[in-house]
C-alpha cells in the first residue's frame, strides 16, 4: 500500500491579508501545482454538508487554521484535518458537556493537573473535528455519540500529535483522519514545519 499525503503549513503573521482570502488563493495554488494544471482548471464543488471537493480530479483535500497558522492536507482518499492552539477557552465546560461522550467526560474529570486536562481536551476535540470533516458531515455530526480515546473509529483512523514552538505561547494539537491506517511519518511535509516546532 502506497500512501499519498502532503501537509502544507503556512504562517500568515506579518502578511497584509486575512485568513479567508489567503486560504482561497493558497489552496488553488497548491492544487494546481500538484495536479499539473492551470488555476482555471480547478473546479471545487461542495458536498451536501459543505465539504469542498474536486469534481474533476481524484485528489482529496482538507483545510484548517488556528491563530495565524494555516494547514492544508492533500490525499488520495477522503481526509479530515484539525489543528488547535491550546488557548484558554471560556466555553470549554460547555463544549465538554455538549460535545463529549460520557466516557470522555469522565476521563477528563479524572485528571488532576490543569495541563493534563487541557492536553486531553484538545486531543479529543481535534480528533472529533477531523473525523467530522473526514466524513463530510461537519457540524451535522453528533460529536457526543462516539468516544475518541482510541485511534480507530468505525472505518477511520485518527492520529494526533502535539507541536511546541519556543516563540509561541501555546502548543498546537494536530489531528488527521482518513480511511486507511497511516502514521505521521507517511506524510510529506511541505513548507516550514518549523512553524509548529519539533514534535
C-alpha atoms as one frame of an Amber mdcrd trajectory, in Angstrom:
protein
   0.000   0.000   0.000   1.353   3.376  -1.029   0.038   6.341   0.903  -0.142
   9.722  -0.745  -0.487  12.552   1.732   1.051  16.005   1.791   0.688  18.540
   4.573   1.183  22.211   3.740   1.840  24.639   6.586   1.886  28.437   6.317
   2.113  31.190   8.896   0.431  34.381   7.722   1.522  36.524  10.661   3.105
  39.661   9.272   1.246  39.360   5.970  -1.236  42.040   4.979  -4.033  39.570
   4.217  -6.885  37.979   6.117  -7.097  34.219   6.618 -10.127  33.719   4.355
  -8.514  35.481   1.390  -5.189  33.696   1.926  -6.896  30.308   2.105  -8.930
  30.878  -1.060  -5.860  31.649  -3.168  -3.351  29.321  -1.486  -5.462  26.175
  -1.891  -5.873  26.810  -5.633  -2.134  27.390  -5.960  -1.324  24.097  -4.204
  -3.917  22.038  -6.081  -2.912  23.400  -9.485   0.776  22.758  -8.826   0.232
  19.207  -7.523  -2.136  18.299 -10.349  -0.057  19.973 -13.052  -2.897  22.111
 -14.351  -3.827  25.777 -14.588  -5.708  27.653 -11.888  -8.723  27.893 -14.205
  -8.948  24.103 -14.423  -9.507  23.723 -10.673 -13.241  23.246 -10.101 -14.185
  22.962  -6.429 -17.658  21.715  -5.514 -19.285  21.287  -2.106 -20.941  18.231
  -0.614 -24.375  18.237   0.998 -22.897  19.464   4.294 -20.453  21.912   2.750
 -17.248  19.874   2.472 -15.268  21.061  -0.565 -14.023  18.546  -3.115 -12.524
  18.462  -6.596 -15.090  17.483  -9.208 -12.638  16.557 -11.997  -9.601  15.087
 -10.223  -9.081  12.078  -7.888  -7.438  14.166  -5.180  -8.938  14.982  -1.800
  -8.031  17.872   0.459  -8.980  19.494   3.727  -8.048  22.750   5.421  -7.795
  24.036   8.969  -6.379  27.107  10.645  -5.666  28.243  14.162  -4.306  31.643
  15.099  -2.023  32.690  12.246  -1.301  29.090  11.170  -2.937  27.697   8.017
  -2.719  23.993   7.182  -3.936  22.021   4.190  -3.636  18.281   3.633  -3.967
  16.514   0.297  -4.654  12.803  -0.017  -5.545  10.062  -2.479  -8.692   9.347
  -0.422 -11.091  11.357   1.764  -9.286  13.080   4.628 -10.016  15.406   7.525
  -7.696  17.680   9.483  -7.972  19.925  12.520  -5.446  21.961  14.492  -5.949
  23.994  17.641  -3.753  26.193  19.785  -4.069  25.354  23.471  -5.559  28.730
  24.278  -7.774  29.023  27.347 -11.447  28.710  26.374 -14.230  30.217  28.431
 -16.562  27.794  26.666 -14.540  24.651  27.448 -17.018  23.489  30.083 -19.956
  23.912  27.711 -18.100  22.047  24.932 -17.329  19.174  27.283 -20.946  18.842
  28.403 -22.415  19.199  24.922 -19.973  17.515  22.546 -18.007  14.967  24.595
 -19.034  11.347  25.042 -19.797  10.294  28.644 -16.585   8.213  28.751 -14.517
  11.192  27.564 -16.180  13.480  30.092 -15.393  11.077  32.930 -11.792  10.665
  31.752 -11.363  14.452  31.640 -12.744  14.896  35.152 -10.477  12.109  36.390
  -7.403  14.182  35.552  -5.953  16.463  38.212  -3.379  18.795  36.624  -4.707
  21.664  34.501  -2.125  20.982  31.790  -3.203  17.343  31.547  -6.830  18.416
  31.251  -6.012  20.958  28.538  -3.975  18.457  26.519  -6.707  15.828  26.833
  -9.388  18.309  25.787  -7.559  19.374  22.616  -6.556  15.809  21.780 -10.196
  14.707  21.806 -11.636  17.881  20.302  -9.312  17.916  17.285  -9.992  14.209
  16.688 -13.728  14.906  16.667 -13.314  17.827  14.263 -11.003  15.863  11.950
 -13.417  12.916  11.891 -16.450  15.121  11.209 -14.573  16.758   8.334 -13.393
  13.379   7.017 -16.970  12.074   6.861 -18.171  15.282   5.228 -20.825  15.759
   7.911 -19.137  18.705   9.574 -21.247  20.193  12.353 -24.136  17.893  11.359
 -22.211  15.047  13.010 -23.299  14.140  16.547 -20.000  14.799  18.316 -21.148
  13.213  21.589 -22.203   9.864  20.131 -18.690   8.376  19.863 -15.674   8.189
  22.147 -12.405   9.244  20.522  -9.982   7.902  23.116  -8.594   5.361  20.622
  -7.059   5.872  17.180  -9.743   3.963  15.235 -13.437   4.705  14.889 -15.682
   2.779  12.509 -13.831   2.833   9.169 -11.458   5.640  10.080  -8.018   6.058
  11.618  -7.301   9.246  13.537  -3.865  10.245  14.757  -2.878  13.210  16.859
   0.364  15.000  17.590   1.305  17.952  19.750   3.792  20.501  18.486   5.707
  23.043  20.519   7.483  26.203  19.395   9.735  28.301  21.597   8.432  31.521
  20.042   4.764  30.745  20.714   2.841  30.967  23.942   0.793  27.826  23.414
   1.420  24.381  21.892  -0.647  23.162  18.937  -2.515  19.869  18.673  -2.933
  18.478  15.161  -5.276  15.602  14.234  -5.603  13.884  10.858  -8.251  11.334
   9.860  -8.556   9.040   6.827  -9.950   5.644   5.897  -6.681   3.669   5.759
  -4.144   3.295   8.512  -1.176   5.650   8.418   1.411   7.358  10.582   2.752
  10.905  10.633   5.942   9.515   9.103   3.934   8.690   5.962   3.072  12.350
   5.397   5.189  14.577   3.175   5.551  17.904   4.946   5.599  20.858   2.560
   6.580  24.281   3.784   8.227  25.133   7.050   7.018  22.674   9.656   9.261
  24.651  11.993   6.301  26.969  12.366   4.891  24.304  14.660   8.151  23.482
  16.375   9.564  19.994  16.841   7.173  17.156  17.793
